[in-house]
Amino acid sequence: MSGKPFGVIEGFYGDPWSEEERLRCIEVLAENGADTYVWAPKSEPRHRDRWDEPFTGAEVASFARMIAHRPSVNVSIGLTPGSDADSAAVAAKLRPVVDAGCRTVTLCFDDLPVLHAGERHRTIANDVRGMLGTDVWVVPTHYAGTMGSPYLDELTDGLHPDVLVMWTGRTVVTDTIDAAETRARADVTGGRPPLLWDNVPVNDAMMSGLLHLGPYHGRDRGVIDACGGILLNPMISMTASLPMIESACAWWRGADHTAAWEASADRLALRTLAAATSYPGDPHWPGDRPGREWFEKVASMPGTDDADLEPWVDAAKAGAAVCLAALDVIDAVSGGTDPSAVTRTALPLLGLSAWMRRPVRTLGSGPRNRPLFGQDGTGKFVVTAGAVQFTESLPESHVRAAMEALRARDGA
C-alpha cells in the first residue's frame, strides 16, 4: 500500500511456531495484502542462545521453502548476535540463508545488556549490508520510548540510510500509539522513521496467562505516514493470532478492521473465547453484566483443535458455570425459594476460589500483568503504573451479588 513493510515478526519467547504454521501465516499475509514475515523467535537456539552455530541444512531448507512460498511476502531471517560477535561472523552465519533467497536480514540486539555497544551494532549492520548485498533491519538495544540516549546516537550516526531501526512504542507493550510519538522517536534516531515492532497480540513472558484475541485497535492512522513500516509480534498460538493479524491488515489497507476481525474470529470459531478472555476497555469486552444467555454460550463452548488454547477454554467454561450458579441463587432468593433448595443451588459458588487460582486468566480475572516499561535517556527500562492492573472478574462480581442477595434475605 505505502511501499513500507507491513506484516509479522515472529519474535516472542516460548515455543516457536512449526514450519507448517509459518507457511500458513505467510499465506494469510499474502491473502490480506501484507508483504513481510520476519523469522526471529527468541527460543530457536541458533537464532539467539547459540547464534554462532551454523544453521543446519534442515533449517536452511525450511527457510528456502518459506521464502518461495508466496513471492509477494518478503521473508526476513533474524539473528541475535552475542556480545562477542563481529561483522565477519554474522555475515558468515547469514550467508546460507541469503543464498537460499533471503533479501532482508534482521539483526536483533534487543534485550541484551549492551547499552554501550551502539557503535559496534552500527558497524555490524553496515558491514553485513555490504558483505551480503541485502537490506538490513536492526532491533536496537534501546527500542522503547521517545527519549534519545548515547546508545541511539552512536547507533544512528553513520548508519546506512536504508537500514530500518525498530521501535515498540513508548513502552514495550502499549495500548495506543500516535503519530506525534512516532515522529518523536524519529527525532532521536537521526530523523529515521521507525519500523514499528508492535507487540500485539503477543502473550509471552509475564503475559503468559493472557490471550489477546481481539481486533487491532488504539493505533492512530497518522502512524502509517510517520513510521517506516509495522510488524506485529504474534502469540505462541499461530491460529489465535490470526484474528488480530487479519484485522491489522485491514486497518493498514484502510478497510473495516472490525469487520475483518469479526469475519476471522467467526471463521476460526474463536468469537466467544475472544470475549471470554478480554478485559474492561477492550473493544470485545462483553460488558460488566452480560446476560444469562452469554454465560450459557461460554459454559457450553466446544473445545478447539489448538492445544495451546484449551487451558483458556476450560477456565472460561468453569468461570461461566460459577456465574450461572450466582444468577440461579439471585433468582431463587427473589422468587422465595426454600432456603435448603437455595443452598443446593449455591454450592457451585464455592468453586470460585479454585477458579481464581488457575494460571490462565479469563472473564476479566486479574491482576493483568503486562510489560508497560519505557526506556529513559540512558536506555534503561522504567516501569509504569500500568504494568499491573487490578480488576474484579465477572465470577467475583456475580458471586458478590449472590452473597448480597442472601444477606438481604437473612436480614429480612
Buried (B, 14 or more C-beta within 10 A) or exposed (E): EEEBBBBBBBBBBBEBBEBEBBBBBBEBBBEBBBBBBBBBBBBBEBBBEEBBEEBEEEBBEBBBBBBEBBEEBBBBBBBBBBEEBEBEBBBBBBBBBBEBEBEBBBBBBBBBEBBEBBBBBBBBBBBBBEBBEBBBBBBBBBBBBBBBBBBBBBBBEEBEEEBBBBBBBBBBBBBEBBBEBBBBBBEBBBEBBBBBBBBBBBBBBEBBBBBBBBBBBEBBEBBBEBBBBBBBBBBBBBBBBBBBBBBBBBBBBEBEBBEBBBBBBEEBEBBBBBBBBBBEEBEBBBEEEBEEEBBBBBBEBEEBEBEBBEBBBBBBBBBBBBBBBBBBBBBBBEEEBEEEEBEEBBEBBEBBEEBBEBEBBBBBBBEBBBBBBBBEBEBEBBEBEBBEBEBEBBBBBBBEBBBEBBEEBEEE
